[in-house]
Amino acid sequence: MLLRAEAVAHAIIDGDFMGQVHPAPEGDPHRAEIVESNLTAVWANFARRGYRRLSRYPHRTDQDTVDGAQVWANGLGPNENHSGTS
């Protein structure tokens, strides 16, 4: 983990976990909206505690979402530093 090795404060979010619901929410068959709202809530907790860097795991976006990268960007907000590597 490069961030840890360099002693950079960061948080890790497991992207697969953010949309683990069954059945899919009504009107959200690909679970993009639930992922986005969960990311918003979880990231807000980290940000409130001063974290400004995020490493997401795994480094792929959900293949079932229309635009997985946009879901992450929306959920985390425009001013946060996030990457797919840790």
C-alpha positions in Angstrom: 0.0 0.0 0.0 1.8 3.1 -1.2 -0.2 5.6 0.8 0.4 3.7 4.0 4.1 3.3 3.2 4.3 7.1 2.7 2.3 7.7 5.9 -0.4 9.5 3.9 -3.7 9.7 5.8 -6.4 7.9 3.8 -9.6 5.8 3.9 -10.4 2.6 2.0 -13.9 1.9 0.8 -14.9 -1.5 -0.7 -16.9 -0.6 -3.7 -18.6 -4.0 -4.1 -20.0 -3.7 -0.6 -21.7 -0.4 -1.3 -24.4 -2.0 -3.5 -24.9 -5.3 -1.8 -28.7 -5.4 -1.5 -31.3 -7.9 -2.7 -33.6 -7.4 -4.4 -32.5 -4.3 -6.2 -34.2 -1.2 -5.0 -37.3 -0.2 -6.9 -36.3 2.0 -9.8 -32.6 1.2 -9.4 -32.1 -2.2 -11.1 -28.4 -1.8 -11.4 -28.0 -0.4 -7.9 -26.3 2.7 -9.0 -28.4 5.0 -6.8 -27.9 3.0 -3.7 -24.2 2.8 -4.3 -24.0 6.6 -4.7 -26.1 7.3 -1.6 -24.0 4.9 0.5 -20.7 6.4 -0.8 -22.0 9.8 0.1 -22.9 8.8 3.6 -19.7 6.8 4.3 -17.4 9.4 2.7 -19.1 12.1 4.8 -18.1 10.3 8.0 -14.5 10.0 6.9 -14.3 13.6 5.7 -15.8 14.8 9.0 -12.8 13.2 10.7 -10.3 15.0 8.4 -9.6 12.4 5.7 -9.2 13.8 2.2 -7.8 10.8 0.3 -9.6 7.7 -0.6 -8.5 4.4 -2.0 -11.3 2.3 -3.4 -11.2 -1.5 -3.6 -11.5 -3.2 -6.0 -10.1 -0.9 -8.7 -12.9 -1.5 -11.1 -16.2 0.1 -11.4 -19.4 -1.9 -11.3 -19.9 -3.4 -14.7 -23.7 -3.2 -14.2 -23.9 0.5 -13.7 -24.4 2.9 -16.6 -21.4 4.9 -15.6 -19.7 3.5 -12.5 -17.0 6.2 -12.5 -19.7 8.9 -12.4 -21.4 7.1 -9.5 -18.2 7.3 -7.5 -17.6 10.9 -8.5 -21.1 11.9 -7.5 -21.0 10.0 -4.3 -17.7 11.5 -3.2 -18.1 15.0 -4.4 -16.1 17.2 -6.7 -13.3 18.3 -4.3 -12.1 15.0 -3.0 -9.0 13.1 -4.0 -9.9 9.5 -4.8 -8.2 6.8 -6.8 -8.6 3.2 -7.6 -5.2 2.2 -6.1 -4.1 1.9 -2.6 
